[in-house]
Amino acid sequence: MKSLTPVFVLVVLFSFFGCFSRAAIPYTKEVSPVQLEKPIPGLKLEVFQTGRMVIDGWAAYTGGKGKISMDQPAYLISHPNYGLVAFEAGHHSEIATNPSEHLGWIHRVGLMPMEQDRGQDFRNQLKTTGKNPDSLRDILVSHFHPEHVGAVEEFPNARIVADRREIKHGTESPNYNYVNAEYDGISNWFQIDFSSKKQFGSFEGSYDLVGDGSILVLSTPGHTPGHISLLVNLGSGPVLLTGDMAWTEHNIRSASIGLPFISSDGEAARISLGQLLAFQSKNPGVLIVPGHDLNPLRKNPRKDIHIHPWAVNK
């Protein structure tokens, strides 16, 4: 009899146990619609695909079937006064040629394989679109999993912004899906301490990056200890970039997270998803974009948002 593969063992275990602890935990406190500052004229959002991943639907949300194509975006925000800010750095440029050195074991065993074409990394795409990668002022990373933080060291001039809890966990006690070599060369950290930050809607911690209400960093822990999300207050309407608080639209529709063991704290991840659902209910005018699903942006084109096309194997 052949030995069981890690993927098969995981499938069996979570077929029995994982499906019973994936539902969003409802947010029970009173929630009022948020009041945003007047949008800053000229604020723009650009989206770049830095790779791709195809996973089984059952792994992504409760009731999922078939295969789901997952986007791996990096976002560029152009602020007319503050300068260029990125949310997510995307895959390291070597994912295209040497992926095993830049992925955690969960990807290497084949449960969530990741791919990237040559030249698809964020830095190269910025250059090909006429932008200077070294002019980025800040790179905010939702968390330190490789497809989000992988390329930070390729932007030596940028300040890397993250929750202090994420930095502490990623540098002192990284677990199975952290690749410390991706960010151990960073010295220019900016650590957000949400312990004294004010509530924003149903999210119990927020930080105004620029100070004008245009870029709000939200505390959304669970998937990782210091996971953050980002609200960009565009002239065409606010956009909430969830990071891995929700992977796809299916997580929101089914009110369920992906496989709990993918998160550092499955229960906390379910709490954050419950906060997102409560926020959505009270703020229907905010366009919510899951961390690995650009379809909400594709279906709602706006003049101040541009998705840069990337053809596979181009």
TORKOL-4160 file (C-alpha; in steps of 0.2 Angstrom, whole numbers, padded with zeros to 4 digits, m for minus):
314
<pt num="1" X="0000" Y="0000" Z="0000"/>
<pt num="2" X="0007" Y="0017" Z="m0005"/>
<pt num="3" X="0010" Y="0030" Z="0009"/>
<pt num="4" X="m0003" Y="0043" Z="0011"/>
<pt num="5" X="0002" Y="0060" Z="0004"/>
<pt num="6" X="0001" Y="0076" Z="0015"/>
<pt num="7" X="m0013" Y="0083" Z="0004"/>
<pt num="8" X="m0024" Y="0067" Z="0006"/>
<pt num="9" X="m0022" Y="0067" Z="0025"/>
<pt num="10" X="m0027" Y="0085" Z="0026"/>
<pt num="11" X="m0042" Y="0082" Z="0015"/>
<pt num="12" X="m0048" Y="0068" Z="0026"/>
<pt num="13" X="m0045" Y="0077" Z="0042"/>
<pt num="14" X="m0054" Y="0092" Z="0037"/>
<pt num="15" X="m0068" Y="0083" Z="0029"/>
<pt num="16" X="m0072" Y="0077" Z="0046"/>
<pt num="17" X="m0067" Y="0091" Z="0057"/>
<pt num="18" X="m0064" Y="0107" Z="0047"/>
<pt num="19" X="m0081" Y="0110" Z="0041"/>
<pt num="20" X="m0089" Y="0112" Z="0058"/>
<pt num="21" X="m0079" Y="0127" Z="0063"/>
<pt num="22" X="m0079" Y="0138" Z="0048"/>
<pt num="23" X="m0095" Y="0149" Z="0050"/>
<pt num="24" X="m0093" Y="0168" Z="0053"/>
<pt num="25" X="m0096" Y="0173" Z="0071"/>
<pt num="26" X="m0109" Y="0187" Z="0071"/>
<pt num="27" X="m0104" Y="0204" Z="0077"/>
<pt num="28" X="m0117" Y="0208" Z="0090"/>
<pt num="29" X="m0112" Y="0226" Z="0095"/>
<pt num="30" X="m0122" Y="0241" Z="0088"/>
<pt num="31" X="m0115" Y="0246" Z="0072"/>
<pt num="32" X="m0118" Y="0263" Z="0063"/>
<pt num="33" X="m0114" Y="0268" Z="0045"/>
<pt num="34" X="m0096" Y="0275" Z="0045"/>
<pt num="35" X="m0094" Y="0294" Z="0041"/>
<pt num="36" X="m0079" Y="0297" Z="0029"/>
<pt num="37" X="m0070" Y="0312" Z="0026"/>
<pt num="38" X="m0072" Y="0321" Z="0009"/>
<pt num="39" X="m0062" Y="0312" Z="m0004"/>
<pt num="40" X="m0046" Y="0319" Z="m0010"/>
<pt num="41" X="m0046" Y="0324" Z="m0028"/>
<pt num="42" X="m0034" Y="0315" Z="m0039"/>
<pt num="43" X="m0033" Y="0299" Z="m0028"/>
<pt num="44" X="m0031" Y="0284" Z="m0039"/>
<pt num="45" X="m0030" Y="0265" Z="m0037"/>
<pt num="46" X="m0021" Y="0253" Z="m0049"/>
<pt num="47" X="m0021" Y="0234" Z="m0048"/>
<pt num="48" X="m0007" Y="0222" Z="m0053"/>
<pt num="49" X="m0008" Y="0203" Z="m0055"/>
<pt num="50" X="0008" Y="0196" Z="m0047"/>
<pt num="51" X="0003" Y="0177" Z="m0050"/>
<pt num="52" X="m0011" Y="0165" Z="m0048"/>
<pt num="53" X="m0017" Y="0150" Z="m0038"/>
<pt num="54" X="m0030" Y="0137" Z="m0042"/>
<pt num="55" X="m0037" Y="0128" Z="m0027"/>
<pt num="56" X="m0052" Y="0116" Z="m0023"/>
<pt num="57" X="m0068" Y="0125" Z="m0019"/>
<pt num="58" X="m0070" Y="0115" Z="m0003"/>
<pt num="59" X="m0054" Y="0122" Z="0004"/>
<pt num="60" X="m0060" Y="0140" Z="0000"/>
<pt num="61" X="m0077" Y="0141" Z="0008"/>
<pt num="62" X="m0091" Y="0130" Z="0015"/>
<pt num="63" X="m0100" Y="0121" Z="0002"/>
<pt num="64" X="m0087" Y="0125" Z="m0012"/>
<pt num="65" X="m0085" Y="0113" Z="m0027"/>
<pt num="66" X="m0074" Y="0111" Z="m0041"/>
<pt num="67" X="m0059" Y="0123" Z="m0044"/>
<pt num="68" X="m0057" Y="0141" Z="m0040"/>
<pt num="69" X="m0045" Y="0153" Z="m0048"/>
<pt num="70" X="m0037" Y="0164" Z="m0036"/>
<pt num="71" X="m0030" Y="0181" Z="m0040"/>
<pt num="72" X="m0014" Y="0187" Z="m0032"/>
<pt num="73" X="m0015" Y="0206" Z="m0033"/>
<pt num="74" X="m0003" Y="0220" Z="m0027"/>
<pt num="75" X="m0012" Y="0238" Z="m0027"/>
<pt num="76" X="m0004" Y="0255" Z="m0030"/>
<pt num="77" X="m0012" Y="0270" Z="m0023"/>
<pt num="78" X="m0007" Y="0287" Z="m0030"/>
<pt num="79" X="m0010" Y="0301" Z="m0017"/>
<pt num="80" X="m0008" Y="0318" Z="m0025"/>
<pt num="81" X="0001" Y="0325" Z="m0009"/>
<pt num="82" X="0008" Y="0310" Z="0000"/>
<pt num="83" X="0015" Y="0300" Z="m0015"/>
<pt num="84" X="0014" Y="0282" Z="m0020"/>
<pt num="85" X="0008" Y="0269" Z="m0008"/>
<pt num="86" X="0006" Y="0250" Z="m0011"/>
<pt num="87" X="m0005" Y="0238" Z="m0002"/>
<pt num="88" X="0003" Y="0220" Z="m0004"/>
<pt num="89" X="0020" Y="0217" Z="m0012"/>
<pt num="90" X="0014" Y="0202" Z="m0021"/>
<pt num="91" X="0025" Y="0187" Z="m0025"/>
<pt num="92" X="0044" Y="0188" Z="m0025"/>
<pt num="93" X="0051" Y="0189" Z="m0043"/>
<pt num="94" X="0059" Y="0172" Z="m0041"/>
<pt num="95" X="0042" Y="0163" Z="m0039"/>
<pt num="96" X="0043" Y="0161" Z="m0058"/>
<pt num="97" X="0060" Y="0152" Z="m0058"/>
<pt num="98" X="0063" Y="0145" Z="m0041"/>
<pt num="99" X="0046" Y="0144" Z="m0031"/>
<pt num="100" X="0051" Y="0132" Z="m0018"/>
<pt num="101" X="0063" Y="0144" Z="m0010"/>
<pt num="102" X="0049" Y="0157" Z="m0007"/>
<pt num="103" X="0033" Y="0147" Z="m0002"/>
<pt num="104" X="0028" Y="0139" Z="0014"/>
<pt num="105" X="0025" Y="0120" Z="0015"/>
<pt num="106" X="0006" Y="0122" Z="0013"/>
<pt num="107" X="0010" Y="0127" Z="m0005"/>
<pt num="108" X="0024" Y="0115" Z="m0008"/>
<pt num="109" X="0014" Y="0100" Z="m0004"/>
<pt num="110" X="0002" Y="0105" Z="m0018"/>
<pt num="111" X="m0014" Y="0110" Z="m0008"/>
<pt num="112" X="m0012" Y="0128" Z="m0014"/>
<pt num="113" X="0001" Y="0129" Z="m0028"/>
<pt num="114" X="0006" Y="0146" Z="m0033"/>
<pt num="115" X="0013" Y="0151" Z="m0050"/>
<pt num="116" X="0020" Y="0167" Z="m0058"/>
<pt num="117" X="0026" Y="0171" Z="m0076"/>
<pt num="118" X="0043" Y="0179" Z="m0079"/>
<pt num="119" X="0042" Y="0197" Z="m0077"/>
<pt num="120" X="0025" Y="0197" Z="m0068"/>
<pt num="121" X="0032" Y="0203" Z="m0051"/>
<pt num="122" X="0026" Y="0219" Z="m0045"/>
<pt num="123" X="0042" Y="0229" Z="m0046"/>
<pt num="124" X="0045" Y="0224" Z="m0065"/>
<pt num="125" X="0027" Y="0228" Z="m0069"/>
<pt num="126" X="0028" Y="0245" Z="m0061"/>
<pt num="127" X="0044" Y="0248" Z="m0072"/>
<pt num="128" X="0035" Y="0242" Z="m0088"/>
<pt num="129" X="0020" Y="0254" Z="m0084"/>
<pt num="130" X="0032" Y="0269" Z="m0083"/>
<pt num="131" X="0033" Y="0271" Z="m0064"/>
<pt num="132" X="0049" Y="0271" Z="m0054"/>
<pt num="133" X="0048" Y="0257" Z="m0041"/>
<pt num="134" X="0060" Y="0266" Z="m0030"/>
<pt num="135" X="0048" Y="0280" Z="m0028"/>
<pt num="136" X="0036" Y="0270" Z="m0017"/>
<pt num="137" X="0034" Y="0279" Z="0000"/>
<pt num="138" X="0025" Y="0265" Z="0009"/>
<pt num="139" X="0021" Y="0247" Z="0006"/>
<pt num="140" X="0007" Y="0241" Z="0018"/>
<pt num="141" X="0006" Y="0222" Z="0019"/>
<pt num="142" X="m0010" Y="0213" Z="0025"/>
<pt num="143" X="0001" Y="0199" Z="0033"/>
<pt num="144" X="0017" Y="0190" Z="0030"/>
<pt num="145" X="0011" Y="0175" Z="0020"/>
<pt num="146" X="0022" Y="0174" Z="0004"/>
<pt num="147" X="0010" Y="0180" Z="m0009"/>
<pt num="148" X="0007" Y="0196" Z="0001"/>
<pt num="149" X="0024" Y="0200" Z="0008"/>
<pt num="150" X="0036" Y="0191" Z="m0004"/>
<pt num="151" X="0043" Y="0205" Z="m0014"/>
<pt num="152" X="0045" Y="0218" Z="0000"/>
<pt num="153" X="0064" Y="0217" Z="0000"/>
<pt num="154" X="0064" Y="0221" Z="m0019"/>
<pt num="155" X="0059" Y="0239" Z="m0014"/>
<pt num="156" X="0073" Y="0245" Z="m0003"/>
<pt num="157" X="0068" Y="0263" Z="m0002"/>
<pt num="158" X="0050" Y="0260" Z="0004"/>
<pt num="159" X="0044" Y="0260" Z="0022"/>
<pt num="160" X="0036" Y="0243" Z="0026"/>
<pt num="161" X="0020" Y="0246" Z="0036"/>
<pt num="162" X="0012" Y="0232" Z="0046"/>
<pt num="163" X="0003" Y="0228" Z="0063"/>
<pt num="164" X="0016" Y="0227" Z="0076"/>
<pt num="165" X="0009" Y="0210" Z="0081"/>
<pt num="166" X="0012" Y="0204" Z="0063"/>
<pt num="167" X="0030" Y="0210" Z="0064"/>
<pt num="168" X="0033" Y="0202" Z="0080"/>
<pt num="169" X="0026" Y="0185" Z="0075"/>
<pt num="170" X="0034" Y="0185" Z="0058"/>
<pt num="171" X="0051" Y="0189" Z="0065"/>
<pt num="172" X="0051" Y="0180" Z="0081"/>
<pt num="173" X="0040" Y="0165" Z="0079"/>
<pt num="174" X="0035" Y="0162" Z="0061"/>
<pt num="175" X="0024" Y="0147" Z="0058"/>
<pt num="176" X="0022" Y="0135" Z="0044"/>
<pt num="177" X="0016" Y="0147" Z="0031"/>
<pt num="178" X="0029" Y="0161" Z="0034"/>
<pt num="179" X="0045" Y="0162" Z="0024"/>
<pt num="180" X="0056" Y="0173" Z="0035"/>
<pt num="181" X="0069" Y="0175" Z="0022"/>
<pt num="182" X="0057" Y="0185" Z="0012"/>
<pt num="183" X="0057" Y="0200" Z="0025"/>
<pt num="184" X="0072" Y="0197" Z="0037"/>
<pt num="185" X="0082" Y="0210" Z="0028"/>
<pt num="186" X="0069" Y="0224" Z="0031"/>
<pt num="187" X="0075" Y="0237" Z="0044"/>
<pt num="188" X="0063" Y="0251" Z="0039"/>
<pt num="189" X="0048" Y="0245" Z="0048"/>
<pt num="190" X="0033" Y="0256" Z="0053"/>
<pt num="191" X="0023" Y="0247" Z="0066"/>
<pt num="192" X="0005" Y="0251" Z="0069"/>
<pt num="193" X="m0001" Y="0249" Z="0087"/>
<pt num="194" X="m0020" Y="0246" Z="0087"/>
<pt num="195" X="m0021" Y="0245" Z="0106"/>
<pt num="196" X="m0025" Y="0264" Z="0107"/>
<pt num="197" X="m0033" Y="0266" Z="0090"/>
<pt num="198" X="m0052" Y="0271" Z="0088"/>
<pt num="199" X="m0065" Y="0260" Z="0081"/>
<pt num="200" X="m0071" Y="0261" Z="0063"/>
<pt num="201" X="m0088" Y="0254" Z="0060"/>
<pt num="202" X="m0088" Y="0236" Z="0066"/>
<pt num="203" X="m0069" Y="0235" Z="0066"/>
<pt num="204" X="m0061" Y="0238" Z="0083"/>
<pt num="205" X="m0045" Y="0247" Z="0077"/>
<pt num="206" X="m0041" Y="0259" Z="0064"/>
<pt num="207" X="m0026" Y="0270" Z="0058"/>
<pt num="208" X="m0027" Y="0285" Z="0047"/>
<pt num="209" X="m0011" Y="0283" Z="0037"/>
<pt num="210" X="m0010" Y="0300" Z="0029"/>
<pt num="211" X="m0021" Y="0310" Z="0041"/>
<pt num="212" X="m0034" Y="0315" Z="0028"/>
<pt num="213" X="m0045" Y="0300" Z="0029"/>
<pt num="214" X="m0040" Y="0294" Z="0012"/>
<pt num="215" X="m0031" Y="0278" Z="0017"/>
<pt num="216" X="m0038" Y="0269" Z="0032"/>
<pt num="217" X="m0029" Y="0254" Z="0039"/>
<pt num="218" X="m0041" Y="0242" Z="0049"/>
<pt num="219" X="m0036" Y="0229" Z="0062"/>
<pt num="220" X="m0043" Y="0212" Z="0056"/>
<pt num="221" X="m0033" Y="0199" Z="0065"/>
<pt num="222" X="m0037" Y="0180" Z="0064"/>
<pt num="223" X="m0030" Y="0174" Z="0048"/>
<pt num="224" X="m0013" Y="0179" Z="0056"/>
<pt num="225" X="m0010" Y="0188" Z="0073"/>
<pt num="226" X="m0008" Y="0205" Z="0065"/>
<pt num="227" X="m0018" Y="0204" Z="0049"/>
<pt num="228" X="m0024" Y="0221" Z="0042"/>
<pt num="229" X="m0036" Y="0227" Z="0029"/>
<pt num="230" X="m0037" Y="0244" Z="0019"/>
<pt num="231" X="m0050" Y="0256" Z="0015"/>
<pt num="232" X="m0046" Y="0268" Z="0001"/>
<pt num="233" X="m0058" Y="0283" Z="0000"/>
<pt num="234" X="m0059" Y="0286" Z="m0018"/>
<pt num="235" X="m0069" Y="0300" Z="m0027"/>
<pt num="236" X="m0079" Y="0286" Z="m0036"/>
<pt num="237" X="m0083" Y="0279" Z="m0019"/>
<pt num="238" X="m0074" Y="0269" Z="m0005"/>
<pt num="239" X="m0066" Y="0253" Z="m0008"/>
<pt num="240" X="m0062" Y="0240" Z="0006"/>
<pt num="241" X="m0047" Y="0229" Z="0002"/>
<pt num="242" X="m0050" Y="0214" Z="0014"/>
<pt num="243" X="m0033" Y="0205" Z="0012"/>
<pt num="244" X="m0036" Y="0187" Z="0018"/>
<pt num="245" X="m0050" Y="0191" Z="0030"/>
<pt num="246" X="m0060" Y="0185" Z="0015"/>
<pt num="247" X="m0052" Y="0176" Z="0001"/>
<pt num="248" X="m0066" Y="0177" Z="m0012"/>
<pt num="249" X="m0084" Y="0183" Z="m0014"/>
<pt num="250" X="m0089" Y="0165" Z="m0009"/>
<pt num="251" X="m0083" Y="0168" Z="0008"/>
<pt num="252" X="m0094" Y="0183" Z="0010"/>
<pt num="253" X="m0109" Y="0175" Z="0002"/>
<pt num="254" X="m0108" Y="0159" Z="0012"/>
<pt num="255" X="m0102" Y="0168" Z="0028"/>
<pt num="256" X="m0088" Y="0155" Z="0030"/>
<pt num="257" X="m0069" Y="0156" Z="0030"/>
<pt num="258" X="m0057" Y="0145" Z="0021"/>
<pt num="259" X="m0049" Y="0130" Z="0029"/>
<pt num="260" X="m0047" Y="0135" Z="0048"/>
<pt num="261" X="m0029" Y="0128" Z="0049"/>
<pt num="262" X="m0023" Y="0140" Z="0036"/>
<pt num="263" X="m0026" Y="0154" Z="0048"/>
<pt num="264" X="m0016" Y="0156" Z="0064"/>
<pt num="265" X="m0032" Y="0157" Z="0074"/>
<pt num="266" X="m0048" Y="0150" Z="0066"/>
<pt num="267" X="m0060" Y="0157" Z="0078"/>
<pt num="268" X="m0052" Y="0175" Z="0077"/>
<pt num="269" X="m0053" Y="0173" Z="0058"/>
<pt num="270" X="m0072" Y="0169" Z="0060"/>
<pt num="271" X="m0074" Y="0184" Z="0071"/>
<pt num="272" X="m0066" Y="0196" Z="0059"/>
<pt num="273" X="m0077" Y="0189" Z="0045"/>
<pt num="274" X="m0092" Y="0192" Z="0056"/>
<pt num="275" X="m0086" Y="0210" Z="0058"/>
<pt num="276" X="m0084" Y="0212" Z="0039"/>
<pt num="277" X="m0102" Y="0206" Z="0036"/>
<pt num="278" X="m0109" Y="0218" Z="0049"/>
<pt num="279" X="m0099" Y="0232" Z="0041"/>
<pt num="280" X="m0106" Y="0227" Z="0024"/>
<pt num="281" X="m0124" Y="0227" Z="0030"/>
<pt num="282" X="m0122" Y="0245" Z="0037"/>
<pt num="283" X="m0112" Y="0252" Z="0023"/>
<pt num="284" X="m0118" Y="0245" Z="0006"/>
<pt num="285" X="m0110" Y="0259" Z="m0003"/>
<pt num="286" X="m0092" Y="0253" Z="0001"/>
<pt num="287" X="m0086" Y="0241" Z="m0013"/>
<pt num="288" X="m0078" Y="0226" Z="m0004"/>
<pt num="289" X="m0064" Y="0217" Z="m0013"/>
<pt num="290" X="m0058" Y="0200" Z="m0006"/>
<pt num="291" X="m0040" Y="0197" Z="m0005"/>
<pt num="292" X="m0039" Y="0184" Z="m0019"/>
<pt num="293" X="m0054" Y="0189" Z="m0030"/>
<pt num="294" X="m0054" Y="0205" Z="m0041"/>
<pt num="295" X="m0071" Y="0201" Z="m0048"/>
<pt num="296" X="m0080" Y="0215" Z="m0038"/>
<pt num="297" X="m0068" Y="0227" Z="m0047"/>
<pt num="298" X="m0070" Y="0219" Z="m0064"/>
<pt num="299" X="m0089" Y="0220" Z="m0062"/>
<pt num="300" X="m0089" Y="0238" Z="m0056"/>
<pt num="301" X="m0077" Y="0248" Z="m0067"/>
<pt num="302" X="m0073" Y="0265" Z="m0061"/>
<pt num="303" X="m0063" Y="0280" Z="m0068"/>
<pt num="304" X="m0051" Y="0281" Z="m0054"/>
<pt num="305" X="m0047" Y="0262" Z="m0053"/>
<pt num="306" X="m0037" Y="0253" Z="m0066"/>
<pt num="307" X="m0033" Y="0235" Z="m0067"/>
<pt num="308" X="m0018" Y="0231" Z="m0077"/>
<pt num="309" X="m0021" Y="0216" Z="m0088"/>
<pt num="310" X="m0009" Y="0201" Z="m0088"/>
<pt num="311" X="m0011" Y="0187" Z="m0100"/>
<pt num="312" X="m0004" Y="0170" Z="m0094"/>
<pt num="313" X="0012" Y="0166" Z="m0102"/>
<pt num="314" X="0013" Y="0183" Z="m0111"/>
